[in-house]
Amino acid sequence: MNKQIQLQDLGNKDYKATWDYQEELFKGIVDIKIQNRNSDSQLPTPNFLLFVEHPHVYTLGKSGDISNLLLSEKQLERKGATFYKINRGGDITYHGPGQIVGYPILDLENFFTDIHKYLRFLEEVIILTLAEYNIIGVRSEGETGVWLDAGTPFARKICAMGVRASRWVTMHGFALNVNANLGYFDNIIPCGIKGKAVTSLHVELGVEKVDEEEVKDKILKHFSDLFQSAFV
């Protein structure tokens, strides 16, 4: 089992280029696993975590409803945003500046083979990170991601999640609103969930800007602890 995770911070990068890169890493891991099943010699499979910030983009999961995008193609252009229908779970979400997006591309056979547990661990990473800012993040039953004040009229989502897994290899991941422009969420029904708000860490803290590098460091610490892994 290889519990080392290669960390790559891609900075600000186009969504489609990043998706293609995810697919390349994903395929590389799957190819090694297929080779291992057909060979007496066993090669270790690598693991990756990509941090990235995307230009304004809306993405729709494979089972999502396009009607949850409230903009026409021309309106998207005027807002400088793009749209992609992609191969993760979940419905529609927004990515943009001020958001920390994390794409763990892991061979879960290096850790544990349980997708439900994997999603709960991703949520827990964010919950523990928020706790360091005295923000109480929680789960909302039946709604993957991390919420504040779930189960109340003031419920608001701070971190969206959607993953794909095949042969126990994962891709896609989480998007934590840190300094996000929440106005872009007004153009969708986020995650297809009507009547619930979205928030960002800087709004909850009442500050103009949160140090995103500091948030990333906290995410890495809790990710490493939960997955009993080391970043390289």
Solvent accessible surface area in square Angstrom, and as a share of the most:
residue,aa,sasa,rsa
1,M,178,0.79
2,N,37,0.19
3,K,68,0.29
4,Q,93,0.41
5,I,0,0.00
6,Q,71,0.32
7,L,60,0.30
8,Q,49,0.22
9,D,74,0.38
10,L,45,0.23
11,G,35,0.34
12,N,91,0.47
13,K,67,0.29
14,D,70,0.36
15,Y,5,0.02
16,K,80,0.34
17,A,43,0.33
18,T,0,0.00
19,W,38,0.13
20,D,68,0.35
21,Y,54,0.20
22,Q,1,0.00
23,E,54,0.24
24,E,115,0.52
25,L,22,0.11
26,F,14,0.06
27,K,125,0.53
28,G,33,0.31
29,I,1,0.00
30,V,18,0.11
31,D,62,0.32
32,I,39,0.20
33,K,8,0.04
34,I,65,0.33
35,Q,96,0.43
36,N,19,0.10
37,R,143,0.52
38,N,124,0.63
39,S,42,0.27
40,D,152,0.79
41,S,76,0.49
42,Q,116,0.52
43,L,85,0.42
44,P,100,0.63
45,T,10,0.06
46,P,29,0.18
47,N,0,0.00
48,F,17,0.07
49,L,0,0.00
50,L,0,0.00
51,F,3,0.01
52,V,6,0.03
53,E,41,0.19
54,H,0,0.00
55,P,59,0.37
56,H,44,0.20
57,V,1,0.01
58,Y,0,0.00
59,T,0,0.00
60,L,2,0.01
61,G,0,0.00
62,K,130,0.55
63,S,95,0.61
64,G,17,0.16
65,D,72,0.37
66,I,99,0.50
67,S,71,0.46
68,N,13,0.07
69,L,24,0.12
70,L,96,0.48
71,L,24,0.12
72,S,59,0.38
73,E,132,0.59
74,K,145,0.61
75,Q,70,0.31
76,L,14,0.07
77,E,122,0.55
78,R,180,0.66
79,K,83,0.35
80,G,54,0.52
81,A,8,0.06
82,T,67,0.39
83,F,59,0.24
84,Y,54,0.20
85,K,115,0.49
86,I,8,0.04
87,N,40,0.20
88,R,16,0.06
89,G,21,0.21
90,G,41,0.40
91,D,26,0.13
92,I,1,0.00
93,T,11,0.06
94,Y,0,0.00
95,H,12,0.06
96,G,0,0.00
97,P,55,0.35
98,G,7,0.06
99,Q,4,0.02
100,I,3,0.01
101,V,0,0.00
102,G,0,0.00
103,Y,6,0.02
104,P,0,0.00
105,I,0,0.00
106,L,0,0.00
107,D,5,0.03
108,L,0,0.00
109,E,63,0.28
110,N,9,0.05
111,F,21,0.09
112,F,36,0.15
113,T,68,0.40
114,D,60,0.31
115,I,55,0.28
116,H,121,0.54
117,K,78,0.33
118,Y,0,0.00
119,L,30,0.15
120,R,58,0.21
121,F,42,0.17
122,L,0,0.00
123,E,2,0.01
124,E,45,0.20
125,V,1,0.00
126,I,0,0.00
127,I,25,0.13
128,L,60,0.30
129,T,1,0.00
130,L,0,0.00
131,A,57,0.44
132,E,79,0.35
133,Y,31,0.12
134,N,140,0.72
135,I,21,0.11
136,I,142,0.72
137,G,6,0.06
138,V,50,0.29
139,R,98,0.36
140,S,16,0.10
141,E,176,0.79
142,G,84,0.80
143,E,39,0.18
144,T,48,0.28
145,G,0,0.00
146,V,0,0.00
147,W,4,0.02
148,L,7,0.03
149,D,65,0.34
150,A,26,0.21
151,G,81,0.78
152,T,59,0.35
153,P,131,0.83
154,F,148,0.62
155,A,6,0.04
156,R,53,0.19
157,K,13,0.05
158,I,0,0.00
159,C,0,0.00
160,A,17,0.13
161,M,19,0.08
162,G,9,0.08
163,V,19,0.11
164,R,67,0.24
165,A,41,0.32
166,S,42,0.27
167,R,123,0.45
168,W,91,0.32
169,V,0,0.00
170,T,0,0.00
171,M,0,0.00
172,H,2,0.01
173,G,6,0.06
174,F,4,0.02
175,A,3,0.03
176,L,0,0.00
177,N,5,0.03
178,V,0,0.00
179,N,26,0.14
180,A,3,0.03
181,N,86,0.44
182,L,46,0.23
183,G,39,0.37
184,Y,38,0.14
185,F,16,0.07
186,D,111,0.57
187,N,17,0.09
188,I,6,0.03
189,I,34,0.17
190,P,23,0.14
191,C,31,0.18
192,G,30,0.29
193,I,36,0.18
194,K,158,0.67
195,G,86,0.83
196,K,71,0.30
197,A,57,0.44
198,V,25,0.15
199,T,4,0.02
200,S,0,0.00
201,L,0,0.00
202,H,34,0.15
203,V,76,0.44
204,E,48,0.21
205,L,59,0.30
206,G,70,0.67
207,V,69,0.39
208,E,164,0.74
209,K,139,0.59
210,V,9,0.05
211,D,84,0.43
212,E,32,0.14
213,E,104,0.47
214,E,76,0.34
215,V,0,0.00
216,K,27,0.12
217,D,93,0.48
218,K,43,0.18
219,I,0,0.00
220,L,29,0.14
221,K,114,0.48
222,H,18,0.08
223,F,0,0.00
224,S,27,0.18
225,D,88,0.46
226,L,46,0.23
227,F,4,0.02
228,Q,138,0.61
229,S,12,0.08
230,A,51,0.39
231,F,49,0.20
232,V,97,0.55
